Amino acid sequence: ALFNDMVSKDTSKKIKAILQNKKEQGLFLGGKAPYGYKKDPSDKHHLIKDPNTSKNVEFIYKCALKNKSLSSIANILNNMNILSSKGKKWTISSVNNILKNIEYTGSLLSSVWTTVSYKNRKRIKKSPDDWIYIKNTHEAIIPLNIYQKVQKKLKKKRKIPKKRERLLLEGTIYCEECKNLLKVLFRNGKYILKCNTCNKKVTSYYLLEE
């Protein structure tokens, strides 16, 4: 058992060293290319633009520059019958992921996460000093200066929510359309039920019987 443990530990170190070397070379190691890209048929570690979806990424950034909210952008895309990377409707989360992905600037960011040990596979975030950032690894969809402008706009929109009393039924109210838990917002002195999946205010809902 001790010998097997030592072999496993040594194998884990060797694999990590190999992956680290590939990352430092600027090779793409993901199983699936980011939305807007596809893997180069002649080199699976290189990304190339997907002409069918890269234009959608450009559109999302243009909307963000016009100060449109994440939910508004998602609604626009859904109304245009444009599907997300998973072939589903756009959500606030999926739009946010596009706007936060620095890979659209033509660079690769890796080694952001690691595991506790070769035995414990729990993921933990590394210190930014240990991240690997390689520029100009593939063709950019979004210029770096545009990406940086969008990041500033996203930060400005983050507001610390005001403290409010938790509603008695909060956490038991579900969207009648998609069956997902509804978010309760407090705006202008009123409570609003919002579905992040359907990306709209909800008046039709049901309560989970406890």
C-alpha positions in Angstrom: 0.0 0.0 0.0 2.9 2.4 0.9 4.6 1.6 -2.4 1.4 2.2 -4.4 0.9 5.5 -2.6 4.5 6.6 -3.5 4.0 5.6 -7.2 0.7 7.5 -7.3 2.3 10.6 -5.8 5.2 10.4 -8.2 2.9 9.9 -11.2 0.9 12.9 -10.2 4.0 15.1 -10.0 5.1 14.0 -13.4 1.7 14.7 -15.0 1.6 18.1 -13.4 5.1 19.0 -14.6 4.1 18.0 -18.2 0.9 20.0 -18.1 2.8 23.0 -16.6 5.3 22.9 -19.4 2.5 22.8 -22.1 0.7 25.7 -20.4 3.9 27.8 -20.4 4.2 27.1 -24.1 0.8 28.7 -24.6 -0.9 25.5 -25.7 -4.7 25.2 -25.3 -5.5 22.2 -23.1 -9.2 22.5 -22.7 -11.5 19.7 -23.7 -13.8 22.2 -25.6 -13.0 25.5 -27.3 -14.5 28.6 -25.8 -17.7 29.9 -27.4 -16.6 31.8 -30.5 -13.6 29.6 -31.2 -13.0 26.0 -32.4 -10.0 23.8 -32.3 -7.6 24.0 -35.2 -8.1 20.8 -37.2 -4.3 20.6 -37.7 -3.4 21.3 -34.1 -5.8 20.5 -31.2 -3.8 22.8 -28.9 -4.5 25.9 -31.0 -7.7 27.9 -31.2 -9.1 29.5 -34.4 -12.1 31.7 -34.9 -15.5 30.1 -35.5 -17.1 32.3 -38.1 -20.6 31.2 -37.0 -20.2 32.2 -33.4 -17.3 34.7 -33.1 -19.6 37.4 -34.4 -22.0 36.8 -31.5 -19.1 37.4 -29.1 -18.4 40.7 -30.8 -22.1 41.6 -30.5 -22.2 40.8 -26.8 -19.2 43.2 -26.2 -20.8 45.9 -28.3 -23.9 45.7 -26.2 -21.8 45.9 -23.0 -20.0 49.0 -24.2 -23.5 50.6 -24.7 -24.1 50.0 -21.0 -26.7 47.3 -21.6 -27.3 45.1 -18.6 -26.4 41.3 -18.5 -30.1 40.4 -18.4 -30.9 42.8 -21.3 -28.1 41.3 -23.5 -29.4 37.8 -22.7 -32.9 38.8 -23.7 -31.7 40.4 -27.0 -29.8 37.2 -27.9 -32.8 35.0 -27.0 -35.2 37.1 -29.0 -32.8 36.8 -32.0 -32.9 33.0 -31.5 -29.2 32.8 -30.9 -28.2 29.8 -28.8 -25.5 29.8 -26.2 -22.5 27.5 -26.1 -24.6 24.7 -24.5 -27.3 25.0 -27.2 -29.6 26.6 -24.7 -31.0 30.0 -24.0 -28.7 32.8 -22.7 -28.7 33.6 -19.0 -27.1 36.4 -17.0 -24.4 33.9 -16.0 -23.6 32.8 -19.6 -23.4 36.4 -20.8 -21.2 37.3 -17.8 -18.8 34.3 -18.6 -18.3 35.7 -22.1 -17.5 39.2 -20.9 -15.1 37.9 -18.3 -13.1 35.5 -20.5 -9.8 37.0 -21.3 -9.1 34.3 -24.0 -11.1 36.5 -26.4 -8.2 38.9 -26.5 -6.0 36.2 -28.1 -4.3 35.2 -24.8 -4.5 32.1 -22.6 -4.9 32.2 -18.8 -4.3 28.9 -17.0 -3.2 27.4 -13.7 -5.9 29.5 -11.9 -7.1 26.4 -10.0 -5.5 23.4 -8.5 -6.4 20.5 -6.2 -5.6 20.1 -2.5 -3.4 17.0 -3.2 -3.2 13.9 -5.5 -5.5 12.2 -2.9 -7.9 15.1 -2.3 -9.4 16.4 -5.6 -11.1 19.4 -4.1 -10.4 22.4 -6.3 -8.9 25.6 -4.7 -8.0 28.9 -6.3 -4.3 29.7 -6.7 -2.7 33.0 -5.9 -2.7 35.3 -8.9 1.1 35.3 -8.8 1.0 31.6 -9.7 -1.4 32.0 -12.7 0.1 31.4 -16.2 -0.8 34.2 -18.7 0.5 33.9 -22.2 -0.2 36.6 -24.8 -0.8 36.2 -28.5 -1.5 32.5 -28.5 -4.3 32.7 -31.1 -6.3 35.3 -33.1 -8.2 37.7 -30.9 -12.0 38.3 -31.3 -12.0 41.3 -28.9 -9.1 43.9 -28.8 -7.5 44.1 -25.3 -8.5 47.7 -24.8 -12.1 46.9 -25.5 -12.0 44.0 -23.0 -10.5 46.3 -20.4 -13.2 48.9 -20.9 -15.9 46.3 -20.5 -14.3 45.0 -17.2 -14.4 48.6 -15.8 -18.0 48.9 -16.7 -18.8 45.6 -15.1 -17.1 46.7 -11.9 -19.1 50.0 -11.8 -22.3 48.1 -12.0 -21.6 46.0 -9.0 -23.4 47.6 -6.0 -23.5 46.4 -2.5 -27.1 45.3 -1.9 -28.9 47.1 0.9 -29.8 45.0 3.9 -33.4 44.0 4.0 -35.6 41.6 6.0 -35.8 38.2 4.6 -39.3 37.3 3.4 -41.1 34.5 5.2 -41.6 32.5 1.9 -38.2 33.3 0.4 -36.5 30.2 -0.8 -39.7 28.4 -1.5 -41.0 30.4 -4.5 -40.4 28.8 -7.9 -41.0 29.9 -11.5 -44.1 28.2 -12.9 -42.6 28.3 -16.4 -39.1 26.7 -15.9 -39.5 25.4 -12.3 -36.3 27.2 -11.0 -36.0 29.0 -7.7 -37.0 32.7 -8.0 -34.7 35.5 -6.8 -36.4 38.1 -4.6 -35.2 41.7 -5.3 -36.0 44.8 -3.4 -36.3 47.8 -5.7 -37.7 51.2 -5.1 -39.4 50.1 -1.9 -41.1 47.1 -3.6 -40.3 43.4 -3.7 -39.8 41.9 -7.1 -39.7 38.2 -8.1 -37.1 37.6 -10.8 -36.2 34.4 -12.7 -32.5 34.3 -13.8 -33.2 31.4 -16.1 -36.1 33.0 -18.0 -34.4 36.4 -17.6 -37.6 38.3 -16.7 -39.8 39.5 -13.8 -42.2 36.8 -12.8 -45.9 37.1 -11.8 -46.7 33.4 -12.4 -45.2 31.2 -9.7 -45.8 28.4 -7.3 -44.8 27.7 -3.7 -42.9 24.6 -2.6 -44.9 22.8 0.0 -42.9 22.2 3.1 
